Amino acid sequence: MINYHPDQHLLSLHAKGELPLSMSIAISAHAELCPHCQQQLDQMTIALSEKQFESAVKTQSVDTNDNHQLDALLEQLLNSTLDTLEIEQASTIDTIEDNSVSIKGQHYPLPKVFRKQINASWQGIGKVSRLRLDTGEPQARASLLHIAANGEIPEHTHKGAELTLLLAGEFSDCYNTYKPGDFMLLDKEHQHSPKTLEGCLCYTIVDAPLYFTKGFSKLLNPIGDLLY
């Protein structure tokens, strides 16, 4: 069961197309794993479409008494939408089968939104590996993050915001245990050390370096700007 979801404000911004690419990917991937949020997005999209249509009708001064003119406009919009859907569906038939990643002997299928993003290689140390995604944003860094079985990320807090969307496996910290689909936003008020018994794959976004708080990992803090 998914226990952590994006809030209504984020869902609304996503429906309006007003989120940066990195966060839009996170919302789309979560919605594919979460029927509840997908339903909310569908409802928001329908409401926005109806509002936009009403605005377009007023702008074009459509005579509401002229049923033939209105029917023609509706048919034109409907046909255009169906054509677009057919094109999009056809373009994904061949690519969706390859929409996956492999790391350390594990194979993970990915939500469809990642199909045009996986064009880099894994980098990492020990049980933690990262595959950077290019979203064209100068500050936010989006990545796939893999932690192998019995691995952990040293205890840290955040100089900025950190989003984690769990895609596969499980991990836990001092706050809870997380399952696929959980969507977590943390900031400088949070300090934790994620651990996993079976291994996990996450999508993460950070807009500033992590700040390690214990042990030898504190030695990484001076070069945090190069690592995040």
N, C-alpha and C positions, 0 to 999 in steps of 0.2 A: 504493500500500500504506500502511495506517495503521500508524504506528510508535509512537505514544504513546497510552496507554489509562489510564482510571481504575484505581486499585488495587483489590484485593479488598475492602478495608475500605469504600471508597466504594460499590462495587457492592452489598455486603451491606446497608449502611444504606439505599440506595435501594430494594432489594427489600423491606425492612421498613417503608418509608414514613417513615423517620426523618430525612430530609434537608430543609433549608429549600427553598422553592420554587425559588429561583434555581439551586441546585446540582442539584436534581431535574430541572429543565429541561435542564441540561447533560448529565446522564447519559442521559436519554431520547433527546436528539438524537444523542449519540454512538452509542448502541446502534442507532439507526435506520440509521446509516452503517456500523456495524461488526458483521457477523454473529457474530464471535467473542464479543464482549461481550454481544450479545443472547442468545446461547446460554447463557452463564453466568448471566445474569439469569433466563432461563426456568427453568434448573435450580434456582437459589436459590428462586425463587417456588414451584415445585412442592414443594421440601423444606419450606419454611415452611408451605405449605398443608396438607401431610400432617401436620406437627407440630400445627398449629392444629386440624385435624380430630380428631386423636387426643385432644387436650386437651378439645375440646368433647364428644366421646363420653364421656369419663371424667366430666366435670362433670355431664352429664345422666344418668349412671348407666345407660347403655344396656346391656342384657343381651346380651352377645356371643353367647349361645346362641339368642337369639331372632332368627333370620334374617329373618323378615318385618319386624320393627321396624327392623333395621339397613338392609334393602333400601329401606324406605320413606324413611328418613332420607337415604340416598344419592341416591335419585331426587329428593327435594325439593331437595337442594343442587345437583344437576346441572341441574335445570330452572330454578332461580333463576339460576345462572351463565349458562345459555344465553340466558335472557330479557335479562339485563343486556348480554351481548355483542351481541344483536340491536339493542337500543336504542342502544348506543354506535355501532355500525356505521351505523345509519340516520341518526344525528345528524351524521355526518361526511361523508356523501355530497355534500351541497351546498356544504360549506365548504372542502373540501380543495383544490378547484380554485383558490380565491382565496388559498391559503396561500403567499404570495410577497411579495417587496418589490422595488421598483425604485428605483435611485439612479444619477444621472449617466449615464443612457442604458443602464444594465445592469439586467437582470431576473434575480432569483434565486429559485428555488423553495426553500422552507424545510421542515425536518422537521415532522411533524404536530404536535409538542408546542407549536409556536409559534402555532398557529392562533387562540388566544384572547388572545394577548399583543400583537399588532401593532395598537396603537390610538394611536400618537403619530406625530410627524413628525421628519424628519431635521434635525440641526443640525451645523454643522461649520465648519472653517476650512481653506482650501486643498484638499488631496487627502484629508483625513481627515474623515469624517462619522460621527455617532453617533445612534442611535435608542434612547432610553431605554425600558426595559421596567419596568412597575410590578409588582413581586413582593411588595410590602407589607413589605419588610424595612428597618428603619431604618438599618442600617449598610452592608450589602452593596448595591452598585449594579450592576444587570444591564443590559446594552446589546447591541444589534447594532452592530458597528463595521465600517465600510467604508473601505478604503484604495484610492484609485484607482491606475491603472497608473503605475509609476515613483514611487510615493509611499513615505513612510516616517514612522515616529514617532520623534522625537528620542531620543537615548540617555537611558535612565532606569533607576532602580532602583525598589524598591517599599517603601513604609512598612508595608504589610500584605501580604496575599496577592492574587495575580492569577491568575484562571483564563482561559484562552483556548481555545476550541473552534473550529477552522477549519471553516467550512461550505462555502466555495467558493473557487476560485483557489489561490494559493500565497503564502507569504512566507518570508523567511529572516532569521536573525540570526546572532550569533557562535557559536551552539550548533549549528544545523542548518537544513535546509530542510524546510518543513512542507507537508503535503498535506491535502485535505479529510478530516475525521474525526479528525485529530490533536487530542489532549486534553492541554493543558500547564498545569501548576500551578507558579507561580513565587512567590518571596518576596524578602525584603530581601537574601538572599545572591546574587541574580541581578541582573545589569546587562546591558541589551541595547538594540538599536535595530532593531526590525522593519522590513524593507524588502520591497517587492513589485514585480516587473517587470510582471506582467499584471493586477494588482489582486486584491483578496480581500475576502471577507465573513467576519467572525468573530462568535461570541457570546462576550462577556466578562463576568466578574464581578470587581469589586475591592472591598475592604473598607476601603481607606484611599487617600489620594492617591498618585499616582506622584511620584517625586522626580527631576527632570531634572538631568542632571549635566554637560552641555556647552552652550556657545554661548548664543544669545539665549533659548533655551527656559528657562534657569535663572531668568529673570525671572518665570516663571509660578509658581515654588515658593511665594512668599508667599501666593498666593491659591489654592493647591492644594485646600483644603477646599471651595472653591466650584465647582471644575471637575470633580472626580472623579465 
